[in-house]
Amino acid sequence: MKSFEAIAKRAYEAFQQALPKDGKQVATWDELKEASRTAWIAASRKMAEEIQQVL
């Protein structure tokens, strides 16, 4: 099973790729502040809980 951090990182990377390519640079996962990474991990946990309720 993947860790929630790995899931959050992949979700963040998908978020980055979905942004318009307007020349503005978005921080990579490793460049994010710890608080931002923690927030993405918390969001991933919540999404997993929501998905489990649907299944």
N, CA, C and O atoms as a GROMACS GRO file, in nm:
protein
  220
    1MET      N    1   0.084  -0.118   0.000
    1MET     CA    2   0.000   0.000   0.000
    1MET      C    3   0.089   0.125   0.000
    1MET      O    4   0.192   0.128   0.067
    2LYS      N    5   0.049   0.225  -0.074
    2LYS     CA    6   0.125   0.349  -0.080
    2LYS      C    7   0.099   0.431   0.045
    2LYS      O    8  -0.007   0.423   0.107
    3SER      N    9   0.199   0.510   0.081
    3SER     CA   10   0.180   0.602   0.194
    3SER      C   11   0.095   0.720   0.148
    3SER      O   12   0.087   0.750   0.029
    4PHE      N   13   0.033   0.786   0.244
    4PHE     CA   14  -0.046   0.904   0.210
    4PHE      C   15   0.044   1.013   0.155
    4PHE      O   16   0.000   1.094   0.072
    5GLU      N   17   0.170   1.018   0.199
    5GLU     CA   18   0.262   1.118   0.145
    5GLU      C   19   0.287   1.091  -0.003
    5GLU      O   20   0.291   1.185  -0.082
    6ALA      N   21   0.305   0.965  -0.042
    6ALA     CA   22   0.326   0.931  -0.183
    6ALA      C   23   0.202   0.967  -0.266
    6ALA      O   24   0.214   1.017  -0.378
    7ILE      N   25   0.086   0.940  -0.212
    7ILE     CA   26  -0.039   0.973  -0.281
    7ILE      C   27  -0.052   1.124  -0.295
    7ILE      O   28  -0.088   1.174  -0.401
    8ALA      N   29  -0.021   1.197  -0.188
    8ALA     CA   30  -0.030   1.343  -0.192
    8ALA      C   31   0.068   1.400  -0.294
    8ALA      O   32   0.035   1.494  -0.366
    9LYS      N   33   0.188   1.344  -0.299
    9LYS     CA   34   0.288   1.392  -0.395
    9LYS      C   35   0.238   1.372  -0.538
    9LYS      O   36   0.251   1.461  -0.622
   10ARG      N   37   0.182   1.256  -0.566
   10ARG     CA   38   0.129   1.231  -0.701
   10ARG      C   39   0.012   1.322  -0.733
   10ARG      O   40  -0.001   1.369  -0.846
   11ALA      N   41  -0.073   1.349  -0.634
   11ALA     CA   42  -0.186   1.440  -0.655
   11ALA      C   43  -0.135   1.582  -0.682
   11ALA      O   44  -0.187   1.652  -0.768
   12TYR      N   45  -0.032   1.623  -0.608
   12TYR     CA   46   0.024   1.756  -0.629
   12TYR      C   47   0.087   1.766  -0.768
   12TYR      O   48   0.072   1.868  -0.835
   13GLU      N   49   0.155   1.662  -0.810
   13GLU     CA   50   0.216   1.662  -0.944
   13GLU      C   51   0.108   1.670  -1.052
   13GLU      O   52   0.128   1.737  -1.154
   14ALA      N   53  -0.004   1.602  -1.031
   14ALA     CA   54  -0.116   1.610  -1.127
   14ALA      C   55  -0.173   1.752  -1.127
   14ALA      O   56  -0.208   1.805  -1.233
   15PHE      N   57  -0.183   1.812  -1.009
   15PHE     CA   58  -0.228   1.951  -0.997
   15PHE      C   59  -0.136   2.044  -1.076
   15PHE      O   60  -0.183   2.129  -1.152
   16GLN      N   61  -0.006   2.027  -1.059
   16GLN     CA   62   0.092   2.109  -1.132
   16GLN      C   63   0.072   2.096  -1.283
   16GLN      O   64   0.071   2.196  -1.355
   17GLN      N   65   0.056   1.975  -1.330
   17GLN     CA   66   0.043   1.951  -1.473
   17GLN      C   67  -0.087   2.007  -1.529
   17GLN      O   68  -0.095   2.039  -1.648
   18ALA      N   69  -0.188   2.020  -1.446
   18ALA     CA   70  -0.317   2.070  -1.492
   18ALA      C   71  -0.321   2.222  -1.501
   18ALA      O   72  -0.412   2.279  -1.563
   19LEU      N   73  -0.225   2.288  -1.440
   19LEU     CA   74  -0.222   2.434  -1.443
   19LEU      C   75  -0.188   2.484  -1.583
   19LEU      O   76  -0.115   2.417  -1.656
   20PRO      N   77  -0.241   2.600  -1.621
   20PRO     CA   78  -0.207   2.657  -1.752
   20PRO      C   79  -0.057   2.684  -1.761
   20PRO      O   80   0.006   2.725  -1.663
   21LYS      N   81  -0.003   2.662  -1.876
   21LYS     CA   82   0.140   2.685  -1.899
   21LYS      C   83   0.159   2.831  -1.940
   21LYS      O   84   0.174   2.862  -2.058
   22ASP      N   85   0.157   2.921  -1.841
   22ASP     CA   86   0.166   3.064  -1.870
   22ASP      C   87   0.302   3.123  -1.834
   22ASP      O   88   0.316   3.245  -1.821
   23GLY      N   89   0.401   3.038  -1.817
   23GLY     CA   90   0.535   3.086  -1.787
   23GLY      C   91   0.563   3.103  -1.639
   23GLY      O   92   0.678   3.125  -1.600
   24LYS      N   93   0.460   3.094  -1.556
   24LYS     CA   94   0.480   3.106  -1.412
   24LYS      C   95   0.524   2.970  -1.357
   24LYS      O   96   0.468   2.867  -1.392
   25GLN      N   97   0.624   2.974  -1.273
   25GLN     CA   98   0.676   2.850  -1.216
   25GLN      C   99   0.604   2.818  -1.086
   25GLN      O  100   0.582   2.906  -1.002
   26VAL      N  101   0.567   2.694  -1.070
   26VAL     CA  102   0.502   2.645  -0.948
   26VAL      C  103   0.603   2.558  -0.874
   26VAL      O  104   0.676   2.480  -0.936
   27ALA      N  105   0.606   2.570  -0.744
   27ALA     CA  106   0.701   2.493  -0.664
   27ALA      C  107   0.683   2.344  -0.686
   27ALA      O  108   0.572   2.295  -0.701
   28THR      N  109   0.795   2.273  -0.687
   28THR     CA  110   0.789   2.127  -0.691
   28THR      C  111   0.751   2.077  -0.551
   28THR      O  112   0.750   2.154  -0.455
   29TRP      N  113   0.721   1.949  -0.541
   29TRP     CA  114   0.686   1.890  -0.412
   29TRP      C  115   0.796   1.916  -0.310
   29TRP      O  116   0.769   1.954  -0.197
   30ASP      N  117   0.921   1.894  -0.351
   30ASP     CA  118   1.033   1.912  -0.258
   30ASP      C  119   1.054   2.058  -0.219
   30ASP      O  120   1.112   2.085  -0.114
   31GLU      N  121   1.009   2.151  -0.302
   31GLU     CA  122   1.023   2.294  -0.272
   31GLU      C  123   0.911   2.347  -0.183
   31GLU      O  124   0.922   2.456  -0.128
   32LEU      N  125   0.803   2.271  -0.168
   32LEU     CA  126   0.692   2.316  -0.083
   32LEU      C  127   0.736   2.326   0.062
   32LEU      O  128   0.820   2.248   0.109
   33LYS      N  129   0.680   2.423   0.132
   33LYS     CA  130   0.705   2.432   0.275
   33LYS      C  131   0.638   2.312   0.343
   33LYS      O  132   0.541   2.256   0.292
   34GLU      N  133   0.691   2.276   0.457
   34GLU     CA  134   0.640   2.160   0.530
   34GLU      C  135   0.489   2.172   0.556
   34GLU      O  136   0.417   2.073   0.548
   35ALA      N  137   0.443   2.292   0.588
   35ALA     CA  138   0.300   2.312   0.616
   35ALA      C  139   0.216   2.281   0.492
   35ALA      O  140   0.108   2.224   0.504
   36SER      N  141   0.265   2.317   0.375
   36SER     CA  142   0.191   2.289   0.251
   36SER      C  143   0.189   2.139   0.222
   36SER      O  144   0.086   2.085   0.183
   37ARG      N  145   0.302   2.073   0.242
   37ARG     CA  146   0.305   1.926   0.221
   37ARG      C  147   0.211   1.858   0.320
   37ARG      O  148   0.139   1.765   0.283
   38THR      N  149   0.211   1.903   0.444
   38THR     CA  150   0.122   1.846   0.545
   38THR      C  151  -0.024   1.865   0.505
   38THR      O  152  -0.106   1.776   0.525
   39ALA      N  153  -0.056   1.981   0.449
   39ALA     CA  154  -0.194   2.007   0.405
   39ALA      C  155  -0.232   1.914   0.290
   39ALA      O  156  -0.344   1.863   0.289
   40TRP      N  157  -0.143   1.893   0.194
   40TRP     CA  158  -0.171   1.801   0.083
   40TRP      C  159  -0.189   1.658   0.135
   40TRP      O  160  -0.275   1.585   0.085
   41ILE      N  161  -0.111   1.618   0.232
   41ILE     CA  162  -0.124   1.484   0.289
   41ILE      C  163  -0.258   1.471   0.360
   41ILE      O  164  -0.326   1.368   0.347
   42ALA      N  165  -0.298   1.573   0.435
   42ALA     CA  166  -0.429   1.572   0.504
   42ALA      C  167  -0.542   1.564   0.402
   42ALA      O  168  -0.639   1.491   0.422
   43ALA      N  169  -0.530   1.637   0.293
   43ALA     CA  170  -0.633   1.633   0.189
   43ALA      C  171  -0.640   1.495   0.126
   43ALA      O  172  -0.749   1.446   0.095
   44SER      N  173  -0.526   1.431   0.107
   44SER     CA  174  -0.524   1.296   0.050
   44SER      C  175  -0.593   1.197   0.142
   44SER      O  176  -0.667   1.110   0.097
   45ARG      N  177  -0.567   1.210   0.271
   45ARG     CA  178  -0.635   1.122   0.369
   45ARG      C  179  -0.786   1.142   0.362
   45ARG      O  180  -0.862   1.044   0.361
   46LYS      N  181  -0.830   1.266   0.357
   46LYS     CA  182  -0.974   1.296   0.353
   46LYS      C  183  -1.035   1.240   0.225
   46LYS      O  184  -1.145   1.185   0.228
   47MET      N  185  -0.966   1.255   0.114
   47MET     CA  186  -1.017   1.202  -0.014
   47MET      C  187  -1.029   1.050  -0.006
   47MET      O  188  -1.126   0.993  -0.056
   48ALA      N  189  -0.932   0.984   0.056
   48ALA     CA  190  -0.938   0.838   0.070
   48ALA      C  191  -1.059   0.797   0.155
   48ALA      O  192  -1.128   0.700   0.123
   49GLU      N  193  -1.083   0.871   0.262
   49GLU     CA  194  -1.199   0.842   0.347
   49GLU      C  195  -1.329   0.858   0.268
   49GLU      O  196  -1.419   0.774   0.278
   50GLU      N  197  -1.338   0.964   0.190
   50GLU     CA  198  -1.458   0.989   0.110
   50GLU      C  199  -1.478   0.879   0.006
   50GLU      O  200  -1.591   0.834  -0.016
   51ILE      N  201  -1.371   0.836  -0.058
   51ILE     CA  202  -1.380   0.730  -0.159
   51ILE      C  203  -1.426   0.600  -0.095
   51ILE      O  204  -1.508   0.528  -0.153
   52GLN      N  205  -1.375   0.570   0.023
   52GLN     CA  206  -1.416   0.447   0.092
   52GLN      C  207  -1.564   0.448   0.124
   52GLN      O  208  -1.628   0.343   0.124
   53GLN      N  209  -1.621   0.564   0.153
   53GLN     CA  210  -1.764   0.573   0.183
   53GLN      C  211  -1.849   0.549   0.059
   53GLN      O  212  -1.963   0.503   0.070
   54VAL      N  213  -1.795   0.580  -0.059
   54VAL     CA  214  -1.868   0.560  -0.183
   54VAL      C  215  -1.866   0.414  -0.225
   54VAL      O  216  -1.963   0.363  -0.282
   55LEU      N  217  -1.755   0.347  -0.198
   55LEU     CA  218  -1.740   0.208  -0.242
   55LEU      C  219  -1.817   0.114  -0.160
   55LEU      O  220  -1.814  -0.007  -0.186
   0.00000   0.00000   0.00000
